[in-house]
């Protein structure tokens, strides 16, 4: 079981959540603003720092990689659920804005796929 690195992940989550709450308070919004983003940034910086210092063993690096890979989709799904609930409470304008952003994202997939293919072809892979 990959439990190594969970302490770093938890510490980054708690600090990120705190920073998100403080940013929300600073802006006068009662909620967490960017806490997950802060947490992921802190996790990347912390793992890089420990790696440069030689204090990040292979098991810990593997554990951090595993848990961060699990963490991102779960948090994104949770945030999407909250956004949908807020959109239903916000009325039609919020729903249309969310649908428009989703449609724009779907339309960008083929464009981004072509960019990735061109880059791979240049390298000869």
N, C-alpha and C positions, 0 to 999 in steps of 0.2 A: 504494500500500500504506500502511496506517495504522500506521506504526511510531512515530509521535509519541506520547509519553506512556508508552511502555513502560518507560522508566527509572524513572518515578515508580511505576508498577505493580510493578515488580520490587523496588524499595526498600521499598514498603509490604508486599509479600509476605514479604520477608526479615525485616523488623522484626516483623511480625505472627507469623511462625513462631517467632522468638526469644522473643517475649512469651508465646506459647502454651506453649512448652517450659518457660519459667521458672515460669509458673503451675502447670503440671503438677508440676514439681519441688517447688514450695512446698506443694502439696496432697499430695505423696507418691505421685503417679501417674506412672508412667514413660511419658509421651507428651505430645503436643501437645493442649492444651485451649483451644479458641477461637482458634487462630492465624489461621484464615481470617476469622473475624469481626473480629479485631483488624486484619487487613490491609485488609478492606473499609472499616472505620471510618477507618483512617488514609488510605486512598485518597480517601474523600469529604472528610475534613478538609483533606487536602493540596490537592486540586483547588479546594476553596472558598477556601482561603487564597491560593493562587496567582492565582485569579480576582479576588479582591478587590484584590490588589496590582497587577493589570494585567500579570502575567507569564505568563499562560496564553493563548497565541494560539489562534485558531480551529482550526488544524490539530491542535494538541496536545489541545484540549478534545474534538475529534472522535475523536482516537486513544484518549484515555482512555475515552470513552464506548463506543467499539467494543470495546476490550479488556476493560473491566469487564463488558460484556454477554456476552462470550465466556467470561470467567473464572468467573462465578457458576454457570452450568449445568455446566461441567466439574468444578468443585470439589464441587458438590452431588452429581454422579454418582459421583465418586471416594469421597466420604464415605459415600454410600449403599452402595456396594460393600463398603467396610470394615465398615460396620455389619451388613450381611448376613452376612459372614464371621464377625464376632464373635458374632452371634446364633446361628449354627449351632454355634459352639464353646461357647456359654453354656447350651445346653439348651432345653427346651420353654418355660420361663418367659420367657426372653428372646424367643423366637419369638412367643409369645402377646402379649407386651407390644408388640412391633413391629407385629404384625397389628392389635391394638386401636388403636394410635395412627394407623395408616394408615386404618383404617375410620372413625375419628373425623374424620380430615382429609377423607375423601371425603364424609362426611355434612355437613360444614360448607360445602362448595362451593355448594350451592343457597342457603343462608342468606346467605353473603357476596355472591353474585350479586344477590340481591334488595336488599341494602343498597346496593350500587353503583348499581343501577337507580333506586332512589328518589332518591338523591343527584343523579343526572343529570337526572331528571324535574323536580326542583325548580329547577334552573338553566335549564330550558327548552331543553335540547339534544336 
